[in-house]
């Protein structure tokens, strides 16, 4: 870290504690404040996309150990027949809905990390999600997220709130920082300030700018609003400019026939591709999808969700290829846990532990990593992990984002050889 | 400025009405000030649980007319009720239970069941926590949401048994994975009839074997489980901590919680004495609590509607609330809404700003908001831009603004074309001209953009 950057952080913190936001950030010509990718002082120009699958995806029916008789014994109702499995090795294969991901795998752009988990697994959705999001399974107090610590350590968030972009109305813990929060956006069309009429637009924006750049009554709550409100305003113009075409395409698809409309996941990944092209200095994109908590009636639900995931990833990859960006982008998936080996009486599965995750990109060395957990040697009916999820994080931090991982992860983990 | 709004009594009463209800207009606050604080709290607490006659008619209409998949209609019905209720604390507690015992339309695609669950929360809003927990365990929307209709003996479905402990009664860390499995067995066969929408016990799906649950052993069913949960030492503090965060401030310590948890245990898990104690506590009116919470999206929209009197159709409000991070009847997870600082991010702020715009926008000729503004301008109480800002600071924000913020609003009213300063004038005459009105509308929008307006 350079001296000037450290000074900047110090100043930034002083600013916040005085209840002041950065007035320069509110300059009308905000586009000139952050000269896009050129301002980036990170070690690499690489971009990480994190895709969270809420609810605990059933790993056993995603990457299926189709030669193991125990799999079929435990899952007489919901087990997937060997003939339907999309085989990727002589031991495992994908769920039949994952044709797109099978094709990515065959082309060598997809790594499958098996048996991922952590010691003393927690079977609560919320606690386990926190553990994944903070990379901390010990603290009771939930602090910064692992990528939040990356931003803080790297100093980027203070220079550019667009360093992280989350798609959604709720910021995931992964991106929490001590400094503030990254940009969050559920629907890019609505991500801009509206005035009561066109004539009042300039006066209203002037008033807003003045209100948010000078002291309101001293209070941590109003200070936080001023900081985030300033970020919202300064980033919206740049995002609107970057997404102009894709927003038009999206509304044209909405107006058109039903087939043309994309799933939320596919659409959001299209926006991501567009934003990567626009080079706003964004290092991390965060996308989420949900519905994986399949306690009952699992087969049709999971098939629909995995089909969406698989198609979305395939389309995203070809979009990146079309733009020549595939070697700059790595995408990683995760879900808070896998599910119980033995199915329940509701054609579903209860909360479990270890599972597989996926890493996709042009720089990824496709193939299988980690060991498939034994279906015989279980812990209260749950799989035992063999690859710590923080090994995956350290891979992404060290080998992709180009920063040391020990401080961020508060421990030493072993990167996997899955990036070239 | 007049002394009334900034007197301590007024400030405390306005705070009480924001936290124990959804805010109030100036006249309503004044009427509560007249009562004195203790009477004001008691009048909020001792409401008529049957509601007022108008609400009874509205409920009947909702019950009769609600389309099964009309989630927007259901959301609009409840918003309307929050805006117009004569029992603000009952509605606020209904919102509390709705965010505690979560069931969501994303899975429970039958609005009639969600409507009935909401009426259950309203009926038992300040009732007994054991009775409520048991009623929720038999509530069809909850049974559906957490899959208990498929929880059968043999391989029990753990979904309800787990969340009952983790999220509804004890909190994480106060039970084992084995308790989850044993508790799930006790609820096997607790189902509902899809045709009638009523709770139904199915004996041949119930596991009537012996279970060991939280250290006790017996042939337990769901009733026994609820009774055992109520006796756990972590139960009352868990609920009181959530109530404390909902009403008082975001960061209570266990010492802060203790007096309320003691009251809850002493009253056999009644909620009413706990809430009364909170609303009369010193800490509730202390600087630690006053203006120390972000408005939830529900508080933001209902407060904004009530104090502006805007006639923007309520049915368009839920889509904004979804963007603000709180879609009623459709929380993203069974954990409900985290609240506190998580309400505020770039996306949610834009949604608040743009919703405020729809409320402040100049409406039709007889729009009550417009009429109100004309009345204010013609009343003679305001002469210039500074007066207008003061008037609305008192009536809309119920607090002082910093000098800088006030100057911004005054400058907005005084700004002429091409950025020139041009004194804001209120012409005499029958109708106030459009350029003057539009300025006041714009100023109201800007006032709702202030950081101060996001806080309660």
Boltz contact constraints between the chains, C-beta under 6 A:
constraints:
  - contact:
      token1: [A, 124]
      token2: [B, 166]
      max_distance: 6.0
  - contact:
      token1: [A, 124]
      token2: [B, 172]
      max_distance: 6.0
  - contact:
      token1: [A, 126]
      token2: [B, 335]
      max_distance: 6.0
  - contact:
      token1: [A, 127]
      token2: [B, 172]
      max_distance: 6.0
  - contact:
      token1: [A, 169]
      token2: [B, 323]
      max_distance: 6.0
  - contact:
      token1: [A, 169]
      token2: [B, 325]
      max_distance: 6.0
  - contact:
      token1: [A, 169]
      token2: [B, 347]
      max_distance: 6.0
  - contact:
      token1: [A, 170]
      token2: [B, 325]
      max_distance: 6.0
  - contact:
      token1: [A, 171]
      token2: [B, 345]
      max_distance: 6.0
  - contact:
      token1: [A, 181]
      token2: [B, 345]
      max_distance: 6.0
  - contact:
      token1: [A, 183]
      token2: [B, 346]
      max_distance: 6.0
  - contact:
      token1: [A, 184]
      token2: [B, 345]
      max_distance: 6.0
  - contact:
      token1: [A, 184]
      token2: [B, 346]
      max_distance: 6.0
  - contact:
      token1: [A, 184]
      token2: [B, 347]
      max_distance: 6.0
  - contact:
      token1: [A, 185]
      token2: [B, 347]
      max_distance: 6.0
  - contact:
      token1: [A, 186]
      token2: [B, 323]
      max_distance: 6.0
  - contact:
      token1: [A, 186]
      token2: [B, 347]
      max_distance: 6.0
  - contact:
      token1: [A, 191]
      token2: [B, 350]
      max_distance: 6.0
  - contact:
      token1: [A, 193]
      token2: [B, 353]
      max_distance: 6.0
  - contact:
      token1: [A, 194]
      token2: [B, 354]
      max_distance: 6.0
  - contact:
      token1: [A, 194]
      token2: [B, 357]
      max_distance: 6.0
  - contact:
      token1: [A, 196]
      token2: [B, 357]
      max_distance: 6.0
  - contact:
      token1: [A, 196]
      token2: [B, 360]
      max_distance: 6.0
  - contact:
      token1: [A, 196]
      token2: [B, 361]
      max_distance: 6.0
  - contact:
      token1: [A, 196]
      token2: [B, 441]
      max_distance: 6.0
  - contact:
      token1: [A, 196]
      token2: [B, 442]
      max_distance: 6.0
  - contact:
      token1: [A, 196]
      token2: [B, 445]
      max_distance: 6.0
  - contact:
      token1: [A, 200]
      token2: [B, 442]
      max_distance: 6.0
  - contact:
      token1: [A, 203]
      token2: [B, 412]
      max_distance: 6.0
  - contact:
      token1: [A, 203]
      token2: [B, 415]
      max_distance: 6.0
  - contact:
      token1: [A, 204]
      token2: [B, 442]
      max_distance: 6.0
  - contact:
      token1: [A, 207]
      token2: [B, 408]
      max_distance: 6.0
  - contact:
      token1: [A, 207]
      token2: [B, 412]
      max_distance: 6.0
  - contact:
      token1: [A, 207]
      token2: [B, 446]
      max_distance: 6.0
  - contact:
      token1: [A, 208]
      token2: [B, 449]
      max_distance: 6.0
  - contact:
      token1: [A, 210]
      token2: [B, 408]
      max_distance: 6.0
  - contact:
      token1: [A, 211]
      token2: [B, 405]
      max_distance: 6.0
  - contact:
      token1: [A, 211]
      token2: [B, 408]
      max_distance: 6.0
  - contact:
      token1: [A, 211]
      token2: [B, 450]
      max_distance: 6.0
  - contact:
      token1: [A, 214]
      token2: [B, 404]
      max_distance: 6.0
  - contact:
      token1: [A, 215]
      token2: [B, 402]
      max_distance: 6.0
  - contact:
      token1: [A, 215]
      token2: [B, 404]
      max_distance: 6.0
  - contact:
      token1: [A, 216]
      token2: [B, 402]
      max_distance: 6.0
  - contact:
      token1: [A, 216]
      token2: [B, 405]
      max_distance: 6.0
  - contact:
      token1: [A, 216]
      token2: [B, 451]
      max_distance: 6.0
  - contact:
      token1: [A, 217]
      token2: [B, 402]
      max_distance: 6.0
  - contact:
      token1: [A, 221]
      token2: [B, 455]
      max_distance: 6.0
  - contact:
      token1: [A, 222]
      token2: [B, 451]
      max_distance: 6.0
  - contact:
      token1: [A, 225]
      token2: [B, 451]
      max_distance: 6.0
  - contact:
      token1: [A, 225]
      token2: [B, 454]
      max_distance: 6.0
  - contact:
      token1: [A, 226]
      token2: [B, 451]
      max_distance: 6.0
  - contact:
      token1: [A, 228]
      token2: [B, 344]
      max_distance: 6.0
  - contact:
      token1: [A, 228]
      token2: [B, 346]
      max_distance: 6.0
  - contact:
      token1: [A, 228]
      token2: [B, 349]
      max_distance: 6.0
  - contact:
      token1: [A, 229]
      token2: [B, 349]
      max_distance: 6.0
  - contact:
      token1: [A, 231]
      token2: [B, 346]
      max_distance: 6.0
  - contact:
      token1: [A, 232]
      token2: [B, 346]
      max_distance: 6.0
  - contact:
      token1: [A, 232]
      token2: [B, 349]
      max_distance: 6.0
  - contact:
      token1: [A, 232]
      token2: [B, 350]
      max_distance: 6.0
  - contact:
      token1: [A, 295]
      token2: [B, 147]
      max_distance: 6.0
  - contact:
      token1: [A, 295]
      token2: [B, 157]
      max_distance: 6.0
  - contact:
      token1: [A, 295]
      token2: [B, 159]
      max_distance: 6.0
  - contact:
      token1: [A, 296]
      token2: [B, 147]
      max_distance: 6.0
  - contact:
      token1: [A, 296]
      token2: [B, 150]
      max_distance: 6.0
  - contact:
      token1: [A, 344]
      token2: [B, 155]
      max_distance: 6.0
  - contact:
      token1: [A, 344]
      token2: [B, 157]
      max_distance: 6.0
  - contact:
      token1: [A, 345]
      token2: [B, 152]
      max_distance: 6.0
  - contact:
      token1: [A, 345]
      token2: [B, 154]
      max_distance: 6.0
  - contact:
      token1: [A, 345]
      token2: [B, 155]
      max_distance: 6.0
  - contact:
      token1: [A, 346]
      token2: [B, 150]
      max_distance: 6.0
  - contact:
      token1: [A, 346]
      token2: [B, 157]
      max_distance: 6.0
  - contact:
      token1: [A, 350]
      token2: [B, 158]
      max_distance: 6.0
